Amino acid sequence: SHWRVLVRARALASSRPALLPMAEVGDRSKYAGLAGDARGHCSWFLTRTNKEHQATMEHPFMKTIYAKNFDRRAYVHHLAGQYLIFSELERVCERHKGAAPLKSVYDEALLRTAALDRDLRFWCGGDAAAVKSALEGGAAAPQVSRYLKRLAADAGDAWMVLCHHFLQYNAVLSGGQFLGGMVAARAQNEGLSGSGGAEFYEFAASCQPTHARVQRYIDDMDSLDISEAQKEKMLACMQEVYAALLGMFDEAYALAPIQGVSYQESKSSGASGAGAQKKKKKGPPPPPMEPGPRTFTLEQLAACGADSKQLLTAVLGRVYDVTVGREFFGPDGPYAMFSGNDGTYNLAVMSLKKPTLNKFEYELDSEDKECLADWLAYFDNRYGQPLGMLDKKHSVSLQDLPRATKIPFSGVDDDDDEEPAPAAAPAAAQPQSKL
């Protein structure tokens, strides 16, 4: 999910979208002392589930969707699990929608059960017996059962129900356009008759643009009064939800362990098939690039905002030319607010709140610093050497950050484990550009 990319949206999540990723996200005691416009509940949750979100984004099953070469049987199993979870979640939410806290975020336009039902029938070729068999298989799957048991245990606590609602709907909202395109292309490659097969990722006009709908959700959730103790309980719930979702991905992938491509490769590669993708070498990202010689004032940076011919943004004072990402940093893009501004604090805490752009005095905890280090690796990798530096200094420096452990959405991290050996797979169509 893309909602954490900048709320993320670790959302484009998203953020940790978000954002997702999406992704794309303080020691806990100092959270309460931050200004109201500096950090909200969602930022707090996103930074603390950043690693779990990245694990879902980089899962081998998700990579087969990015590559548009996923196995049909595996995808049907995945859809059946999603149908069982969303149908039960929506039944539970129906009981809580009229009261706090769910009342603040509930929206019938977000409901997914009917769309999942149509998608499942599409991928089963309209065969009612095949749909029934898929749902029975999903219900018997250990990780689907694990999720449903957790949801049943949480059903009586509206705050725990909110955790499921927050993660599930924002993930689909933020990553839907991209994933829906991959799934629709795969259906076409499979020669399936009729249109459809990706309705799970499609939302009504009231939810468009989806990145704005994610931000509305975040604003609504941030307006809630959530105590520190309650946040800790909710965080534990969200982490358990992620663990079950990762287990569900494992189950789907085990049905057909096909090699896919990373999220970043799916956007940048012109190869005609997954097998043509060059496997990236495992290992830690390189250290941050040395910036170019130019010095920029905030006024000069602001002159290259979303409506400009050249788009510039700054991270930790490092000025990047992001013009090639105009779809995202241009006037109608989900991250237009970052163009012409320094977005350091927002990236570190995974916030899309405009008042904290160009914030130079702040404190970051260890998780925030890890997140910021990874974002610097991302911008270096995606947009190349910074043109130069701002003439204004941040209260945090490069020396205060840990070494980056991964380049978000690139499929490269410091894990030396190899992916499972791929089976023969149909060729994937050329991936679409996304960021």
N, C-alpha and C positions, 0 to 999 in steps of 0.2 A: 504494500500500500504506500501511496505517495504522500500521504498527509504529513509525515514528519520531515520531509525534506527541509522545510523551513519553519515548522511550528514546533511544523511537523514536525507541517505539516505536516530528526528524530526525534505537505503537506508536505510534493510534493510534498499526511499523514498525514498531508502531511501530510505539516511537520509536518521520528520520532520521531508526514506527513508528517508527516506531518510529521510523504507524507508524505505518503506516509510517506507517503513515508512517507512510503510514503517514506517517509518515512516519513527520517528526518523524522536532541531535544532541544552560601547556603548551607553549609551544615544546617541540619534541620532546625536547630534552635534559632538561627538568624532569619529564617523564612518570614516569621511574623513581623520582623522589623523592616522589611522591604516595602517600598511605596506601593500603593494599590495598583498603579499602572505599570509597575516593574515586572511583576510576576504573578501569575494566577495559579489556581489549582491545577489546571491542565498542563501547564509548563512543568509543575512539580512532578506530576505523574509521568509525563513524557520523558523527562530526563532520567527518571528512575526505572523506566522500562525500555530504555534505548537499546540495550544489548539484546533483549528478547525480541524487540521489533526487527532489528537487523537480522537476527537469526531466521525469522520468517521470510524476510525479503530475499535472503541468500540461500534459502532451502533448495535442494536439488529439484523438488517438485515444482516450485515456483519458477525455477530456471527453464523448465520445459514449457511453461506457459509463455515466458518471455521469448523463447525460441520458436514458438508456434509449432512444436513437434510433439506435444504431449500425447500420451496414449489415450484413446477414447475410453477404454474400460476404466483406467485410472481416474479420468476426469468425471465419469459418471459416479464413481465411488465418492469422489470429492463432493460433487453436487448433492448426492444423497445425504452425506453428513451435514452439509450446510443447510439443506432443507429441514432436517430433523432439529437442528439447533435453532434456526431462526423461527421455525413454526412454534417451538416451545417457548423461546424467548418472547415472541410476540404475544403468546397466550398469557405469560406471566406479566408482561408490561401492561396488558389490558387491565389487570387488577390494580395497578399502581398509577396509572396515567393521570388520574384526577387529583393527585395529592403530591406534595413535595416529597422528595426532590425531583421525581421523574417528570412532574408536570412542567418543569422549566425547559425540558429538552424534547419532550415527546412530540412527534410529528407523524401523522399517518402517511405522509408522502414518502417517508423513509422505509416503510414496511417492505419486506423482501420475499415473504413466503410465496405469494402468487407468482412472482417472477421466477423464483427458483423452481416452482412446479412446472411452469412452461418450459424452462431450460432443460429440466430433467426429462420431460417428455420428448423434447426435440432431440437430445443426444441419445435417447433410447429408440429413436426412429418411430415414435408414436405407438410403440408396443406397450400396452398396459401391463402385460405380464413381466416385461423387462423392467418397467418402473417399479413394480411391486417387489421384484427380486432385488433391485438395487437398494430400495429402502430397507428391506429385511437385512441385507448385508451390512448396510450402514448402522442399523440398530444393534447388530451383533458385534460391530467393530469395537475393540477395547477402548480406544481413545475417544471415540464418539460417546461411548457409554460413560467414560470418565467425565467428559464435559457435561453431559446431561445430568449426571449425579451431582456435580458441583452446582449447576444451575438450580436443581431441585432444592439443594441445601440452602441456596441463597434466596430462594423465591419469596420467603417471608420477610426479608430485610430489604427495604426499598433502596438503601444506599448500596448494597451489594448488587442489586439488579441494575442500578445505574452504571456500575463498573462494566458489566456485560454490554449494556447499551452503548456506552461511550466508546469502547474498543471496537465493537462489531460494526456499527453503522458508519463511524468515521473512517474506518479502514476501507469499506466499500465505496464511500463517497469520494475519498481522495484518490484511490487507485483505479476507480471504475472505468474511466475513459480509456486509460492505457490498456488495462487488462481486458476490457471488453473488445478492444480492437484486435488484440492477440487471439482471443477466443473465436471471434467472428471470422478472422482470417483462417484459422485452423479448420473451422466448419466448412469453409469454402474449399480448402485444400482436400478435405475428406470427401468432397462431392455430395454433401448432404443437401437435399432438396429443400427449397423454401428459405425464407429469411428467419432470423431468430437465432437462438442458442446462446445469446449473451445478454439477455434481459436483466439478469441479476445485477449487472453493472450499469444499467440505465435508470435515470431518475427523471421525474416530472419537471416541468418548467419551473415550478416553485422552488426547486433545489438547484437551479442553474444560476450562475456558474457554480459548479460543485465546490470549488475552493472557497468561494464566498459563503456557501452553506456550512462548510466546516468551521469557518471563522465565527459564524453566528452561533453555532453549537458551542464552541469554546467560550464565547462571551457569555452565553446563557449559563453554562456550567460554572464559569468563574464567578458569577454573581451569587452563587449559593454560599451559605455559611457552613463551612466544613471545618470541624476541629482538627487539631493535629493528630489526636488519637484516632479519629475516624479516618483520616487520610492514610494512616499507617495500615489500618484494617483493609481499606480499599486497595491499597498498593499490593498487599499480600494476595488479595483476590485476583487482581489483574495479572500478577505473575503466574498464578495457577492457571488462569485462562490461557495465557501464552503457552504454558507448558503443554496443555491439552491440545491446543491448535498445532503446535509443532509435532506432537505425536500423531495427529490426524494426517499431517503432510507426510510423515514417515510411512503411514499405512498406505496412502495413495501411491507414493513413489515405489514402494515395495512391489506393487503389482506390475510395474513396468519401469525398471531403472534406466531410463534414457538420459543421455547427456544433453543438457540444455546450454543456455548462455546466461551470463550475468545480466543484471538490469542495465548496467552501463553498456555492455556489448550489444544488447538488443537495440540500443538507440544509435550506436555509432558505427556498427558494422555494416558493410555492404555485401557481405558474403551471402551466398544463396542458400546455404544450409548450415545446420549446427555443426556438422562435421568439419566445415571449413574454418570454424573459429579456432584461433590460436589460443591454446591454453595458457593462461597467465601464470607466471611464476609466483609461487607462494613465498611469503616473507613479509616483513614489516615495510610500510611505506617509506620512501626516502625522506630525509629531513626537509623542512621547508626551504623552498627556493630563495636564493638571494634576490631581493627586489631590485628593479631597475633604478636608474639614477635620479628619476624625476621626483620632485616634491610637490604635493598638491595641497591646496587650502580646501576647507570645507565648501567654500563658494565655488571653486573650480570643480569639485566633485559634484555638487548640486547641479551644475550646468550640464551634466551628462546623465540626467534622469531618464525616466521611462519614455518620454516623448522625444528624446534626442536621437540624432543619427548614431552617435557612439554611446553605448551604455557602460557606465562604470559603477562599480560598487567596491566597498572596502571591508576587509575583515582584519581586525587587529591593526588597523591603519595601513594594511597592505592593499594597494589599489589594483583591482582586476578589471580588465576589459571583458565584459560578458555579452558583447554585442551578438555573438553567435547564438546566445540563448534568448534572443528577442521574444520567442514564443512565451517565455516565462518571465523575463525581466522587462518586457515592453509594456505599453499602456494597458493592454487587456490581459496581461499575464498574472498568474497568481502571486508572483513575487515582485510585482512592479514597485512596491514600496521600498525595496532594497536598492533600486537603481538611483544613483545620485546620493546615496547615504552610506554611512558605516553601520553595518548590521551586526557587529561583534556580539554585543550583549544578547540580542535576540536569538542569534544562532546558538550561543552557549546554553541558554535556558529554554530554547525551543519556543519562541513566542513570536506571534505576528502582530504584536501591539505597537502601533506607530510611535507612541510617545517615548519609547525606549530606543529608537534609532538615534545614532550619533551620541550614544551615552558613553562617556569616557571614565567616569568615576563609579566603581561598583566593586562588589566582592563576589567571587565565584568559589563554589566548593569543589571537591575533587572530581565529582561526576560532571559538573559543568565544564571543568578544564579538560577532561577527557573528550567530551563532546566537541569542544572548540578545537582541540588538536586534530581531531578527525576531520572537521570541516575545513581546516586549513589544508590538509592533505587532499581533500576533495577539490577545492578551488584550484590548487596548484595543478592537480592532475587533469582537471576538466578545462581550465582556462589558461594554463601556462604561467610563465613567470609574471609576477606582479609588475606593473609599469613603474611603480615607485611607492612612496610612502606619504601618508598625510603628515602635515606639519604639527598635528596635535597628538599627544601621547595618551595611551591608555594606562589605567592603573594596574593592568595585568600585562606582562610582557611575554615574549616567546620563551624566555628562560623559566617562567613560572609554570609552563605547561609540560605535561608528560609527553613522551614520544607517542605519536599517533599509532594506533594498533590496526587501523584499517582505513581504506579509502571508501567512504560510503558509496554503495551502489555500483562499485567497480568489480566486485567478486574477488578482490585481492585483500588478504589480511595476513596476520602473522601466524595463522594456523598451518602447520606443515602437513596435516592429514590430507590425503588425496580423496577426491570424490569416488564413489563406487564406479567400477568399470562400466562404461555405457554399453547398452545393447544396441543392435542395429536399429536405426530410426528413420522414418520418412524425412525427406528434406524439408527444412523450414523455409518459409518465404522470408523475404528481406524484412528485418525488423523496422518498425517505425521509429522516427526520432521522437524523444519525449522530453529531454531537458537540455 
